[in-house]
Amino acid sequence: MSLHLSFADGRMGGDGNHDLGRFVIQGRYDAASLECHWTKTYPGSHDVFYRGFREGKGIWGTWEIREDCRGGFHIWPRAAGEGEEQAEEFSEPKPAEAIAMPT
């Protein structure tokens, strides 16, 4: 998942993309209690409500689509350059050797 979040004056927002498609995020946070809540909206589809708590460098909590569809999450910041080496490694497939076997 690719996710960009911003935090300012008690509001949070962002956007991202993953296998379900593009989404936007709008919500609020409380710097004193370290709590936050937001809605992730998939335009033209559905919303997901999140409630989380800041701990260390990340946010953990729960998500809910309906009363009967919920789960947990953990978001942590990516270190500068993290993931770029892996993307480069996988972007160029290595050729395979062909071996002929007698029939």
N, C-alpha and C positions, 0 to 999 in steps of 0.2 A: 504494500500500500504506500502511496505517496501522499503525504499530509503536510500542509503548511498551516500553522496556527499563529495568531497574534493576540497579545493581551495588552489592554490599555484602559485606564479609568474604570475598572470593574467590568469591562466588556471583553468578550473574546469572539474571534471570528476566524474564518479560514476556508480552505477548500482542499480538495484532494481527488484522488482517482484510485480505483482498484478493480478487481474482476467484476463487480456489480455495476461499475460505471462511475461517472463523475458525481461529486456531491459538494454541498456548501455547508458551512457550520456557522451558527449564530448562538451566542449564549452569554452567560455572566460568570464572574468569579469573585470570591471574597478573599482578599489577601490576608485578613486577620485569621479566619477560620481554616484557610487553605482548601475550601470547598469550591467546586464549580459545577455548573450544569449547562447543557447545550442541546440543541437539536441539530442532527445531521439530516439534511434534506437531499434526496435524490430527485432532481427536477423531473416532473411528470410521473413520478412513481410513488415513493413512500417516505416517511420520516422515521428517524430513530432517536429516542430520547436517552441522553447520557447524564449520569451523576457521578462525579469523581472527587478525589482527594489528592492533593499534591503531597508527595512523599519523596524526599531526596531530589533527584533530577527528573522524576516522571510523575504521571498521573495514573491512578488506578481507580476502578469503580465498577459500576454496572451499566448495562444498556438494556433498553426495553422497546419493543415494537408494539406489542399488545400485552395485555395482562398475562397471557400464556406463552409469550415469546420473549425470553430475556437471557442474559448471560453476563459474563465478566470481561473486563478489558484491562490492558496496561499499555500506556503510551510512554515512550522515552525518547529523548532527543538523540539524533544521530550525530556522532562526532564528525568534525570537519574531515571530509574526504572518505568517510566510512561508506562502504558499498561501491565506491567508484572502481576499486581494483577488481572486485568480483565482476562488475558489469563489463570491464575490459576483457577479463579472462573468458567470459562466456559469449562475448560478442563475435568472436572469430572462431568458428568450429574448426577443429583439427581434421585433416583428411584421414580416412581410414585406409589401412592396407588391405588389399584384396589377396586372398589365398585360394589357389585352385586346388581342388581335391579330386583325385581320380575317381571315376564312377564305376 
